[in-house]
Amino acid sequence: MNEGRFGVPAGVRDWTIALGVAALLLGTGLSEEPPGRGPDVLGYALLAVGGLALVARRRAPLAVLAVTGLCAAGYLAAGFEVLSVPYLVAVYGTVRAGYRALTVVASVTMIAVLHVTALVFHDGPAGEALTQARHVLEAAWLIAAFAAGEALRQAEQRADEAERTREETARRRADEERLHIARELHDSLTHQISIIKVQSEVAVHVARRRGEQVPEALLAIQEAGREATRELRATLEALRDDDTTPPRGLDHIPELVEQASRAGVETTLTIEGERPDVPAAVGRTAYRIVQESLTNVARHAGASTASVRIDYRTGSLAVQVDDDGKATPDTVPTPGLGLLGMRERVTALGGRLRARPRSEHGFTVQAELPVEQTS
């Protein structure tokens, strides 16, 4: 249950206001009971219902506006000269909820109905003068209620906007700090791993020149250093893929295919479908998927051919990279950093990624990225 600034539940406040207004109306009606007539049960009932209807003013402001307006016309017709406080509160609530145009139309109609009702039940010059006075008073109160609701609505909007701005600023600063830390960590690790890599390669080279047997542990260190250097370089490229560098996207995929062919893997590119207006994030992710997949083909697959397929579908973009490498259906793929990075990118966009050995031999990476359709 929502609570106000003093810890009072909203429901309790609504009931307190509704009961208070209903009591005020009934008390005013009893003190100004029409002369020469007995108690009007229907009139008192309308006074009570008009006040109690305010209980639902938060959940159904337009319905409350209609009910309080009908009640006001009803107890005025019954002869009760009582200011429609419930309707004023309802006007305040509907304007605060954002229904300004509907509130204006309803209020103009309400004034007209009350004016006609007062003329019918107050005959003569004196009655006409009283009607004009009521008309002016009711219009003034309606304008005041409208202005109060609009002022509070704008204040709440400004408060919400300020809160969103603070959250966005804090989030941006946190992202910038994480990026800074990641880059600093990468630079430090790259330096240390480069030293290990160079020293291990020198040791292997010296041992081979002397005709000595190279220890397996030293060869493992050499290979681990090379792999770590490649992974860190790929990580740095991803970290620097921000607004300060030219974005890479679908238009740059042919370059990746050409590079893979020059590296010794015969690679083809197939594009199907009509290209829609693809968001930059989707195009960048498709580029990274092809880049990482072709990199893995060159490093690990032992493949002679590879194929890249871009398929523009209705509401989605499909990317598929296949190779004829040494992987078999029994091969269990090792989820390296590259594959994990691809999966995180695709998941962040609400897409799907599958990376697995093909039915005969080789490996396939299939991604489906949602593309929002614009009319």
C-alpha positions, -999 to 999 in steps of 0.1 A, spaced: 0 0 0 13 34 -10 21 58 18 22 96 19 49 118 31 38 114 67 35 76 64 -3 76 60 -15 49 36 -31 63 4 -63 43 10 -68 58 44 -63 93 31 -88 87 4 -114 74 28 -108 102 52 -113 128 24 -144 111 11 -160 107 45 -151 143 54 -166 158 22 -197 136 25 -202 148 61 -197 184 50 -223 181 22 -248 164 45 -243 190 72 -247 218 47 -278 202 33 -294 198 67 -287 234 76 -301 247 43 -331 223 40 -356 238 15 -383 256 34 -418 242 33 -407 207 23 -399 176 43 -367 157 42 -357 147 7 -342 112 9 -330 112 -27 -313 145 -23 -295 134 9 -285 102 -8 -270 121 -37 -251 144 -13 -236 113 4 -228 95 -28 -211 125 -43 -188 127 -14 -181 90 -10 -173 86 -47 -140 104 -40 -127 71 -26 -120 60 -62 -105 93 -74 -70 78 -78 -80 46 -95 -108 59 -118 -106 97 -120 -128 101 -150 -156 79 -136 -155 99 -103 -157 131 -123 -189 118 -140 -205 105 -108 -198 137 -88 -211 158 -117 -244 139 -119 -248 140 -82 -243 177 -81 -270 182 -108 -293 158 -89 -291 174 -55 -294 209 -70 -326 197 -87 -338 184 -54 -335 220 -40 -302 218 -22 -281 250 -27 -248 233 -19 -215 240 -36 -203 208 -54 -171 203 -35 -168 166 -47 -168 178 -83 -141 203 -76 -119 176 -60 -126 154 -90 -116 181 -114 -83 185 -95 -78 147 -97 -85 144 -134 -62 173 -143 -35 159 -121 -39 126 -139 -34 143 -173 -70 144 -186 -70 182 -192 -91 183 -224 -118 159 -211 -119 179 -179 -125 212 -197 -153 197 -218 -169 180 -188 -167 212 -167 -182 234 -194 -211 209 -197 -214 208 -160 -217 246 -157 -244 246 -184 -264 218 -167 -262 235 -133 -272 268 -149 -303 253 -165 -312 234 -134 -310 265 -112 -331 285 -136 -358 258 -135 -359 256 -97 -354 294 -90 -381 314 -108 -383 352 -109 -358 380 -110 -344 372 -76 -339 336 -87 -322 347 -119 -298 369 -100 -290 341 -77 -284 318 -107 -259 343 -122 -240 345 -89 -238 308 -86 -226 306 -122 -197 330 -116 -188 313 -82 -188 278 -97 -167 289 -127 -142 306 -103 -139 275 -82 -135 252 -112 -107 274 -126 -90 273 -92 -93 235 -90 -81 231 -126 -51 253 -119 -42 235 -88 -43 201 -105 -22 213 -135 4 229 -112 8 197 -92 9 176 -124 37 198 -139 56 197 -106 54 159 -105 66 157 -141 96 179 -133 104 158 -103 102 126 -123 124 141 -151 149 153 -126 150 118 -110 155 102 -145 182 127 -153 201 119 -120 198 81 -127 210 85 -163 239 107 -152 249 82 -124 246 53 -148 267 70 -175 294 79 -149 295 43 -137 298 30 -172 326 55 -180 344 45 -148 341 7 -156 354 14 -190 383 33 -177 392 6 -152 389 -21 -178 412 -3 -202 437 3 -174 436 -33 -164 440 -44 -200 470 -22 -206 487 -35 -175 480 -71 -183 491 -67 -219 524 -53 -207 531 -82 -183 519 -109 -207 540 -94 -235 571 -97 -213 562 -134 -205 556 -141 -242 589 -125 -253 609 -143 -227 594 -177 -234 599 -173 -272 636 -163 -266 641 -193 -243 626 -216 -269 647 -201 -297 679 -203 -277 672 -239 -267 666 -249 -303 697 -232 -315 717 -252 -290 701 -284 -301 685 -289 -267 651 -304 -262 626 -277 -254 606 -285 -222 569 -290 -227 561 -265 -199 581 -238 -218 562 -246 -250 529 -244 -231 539 -210 -217 548 -197 -251 514 -208 -266 495 -195 -236 512 -161 -239 503 -159 -276 467 -168 -270 464 -144 -241 478 -116 -262 453 -123 -290 424 -124 -265 435 -91 -248 438 -74 -282 403 -85 -291 391 -73 -258 407 -39 -263 390 -35 -297 356 -42 -280 363 -17 -252 373 10 -277 342 3 -298 324 34 -285 313 68 -299 348 81 -302 357 56 -330 340 51 -364 314 24 -360 319 -9 -378 288 -25 -392 272 -44 -420 290 -24 -447 324 -36 -434 316 -73 -435 330 -77 -471 363 -64 -457 364 -93 -432 356 -118 -459 384 -104 -480 409 -105 -451 400 -141 -443 406 -151 -480 440 -134 -480 448 -153 -448 444 -186 -467 408 -196 -460 387 -194 -491 357 -174 -479 324 -165 -497 297 -139 -488 260 -144 -495 235 -117 -489 197 -124 -492 167 -103 -488 161 -66 -490 181 -46 -465 159 -26 -441 169 3 -419 191 -17 -394 199 0 -361 236 7 -355 238 -17 -325 224 -46 -346 248 -39 -375 278 -36 -351 268 -69 -334 265 -87 -368 300 -74 -377 315 -86 -345 299 -121 -349 314 -124 -384 347 -111 -372 350 -134 -342 338 -164 -362 363 -159 -391 391 -153 -366 383 -186 -349 382 -203 -383 417 -191 -391 431 -199 -356 415 -232 -346 394 -248 -372 420 -261 -397 395 -252 -424 401 -245 -461 368 -229 -469 343 -208 -450 310 -191 -459 293 -160 -445 255 -156 -450 235 -125 -442 198 -129 -445 175 -99 -441 141 -112 -429 109 -96 -418 117 -82 -383 151 -99 -380 186 -102 -393 201 -136 -396 239 -142 -396 255 -175 -403 292 -185 -406 301 -220 -416 335 -237 -421 347 -271 -432 372 -275 -404 381 -305 -383 352 -302 -358 328 -332 -357 294 -338 -341 312 -354 -312 334 -324 -306 325 -305 -275 331 -268 -282 351 -249 -256 333 -216 -247 362 -192 -250 360 -155 -245 351 -148 -281 321 -171 -280 310 -157 -247 313 -122 -260 292 -130 -290 265 -145 -269 264 -115 -245 261 -91 -275 233 -111 -290 214 -116 -257 217 -79 -250 197 -72 -282 171 -99 -274 184 -122 -301 195 -159 -302 229 -175 -309 238 -210 -317 274 -222 -321 280 -259 -326 297 -285 -349 280 -293 -382 264 -326 -390 294 -338 -411 324 -318 -402 332 -282 -395 316 -256 -373 286 -232 -376 277 -200 -358 241 -189 -363 227 -157 -349 192 -141 -352 190 -104 -343 156 -86 -340 152 -55 -361 124 -32 -352 101 -24 -382 94 12 -389 64 23 -410 
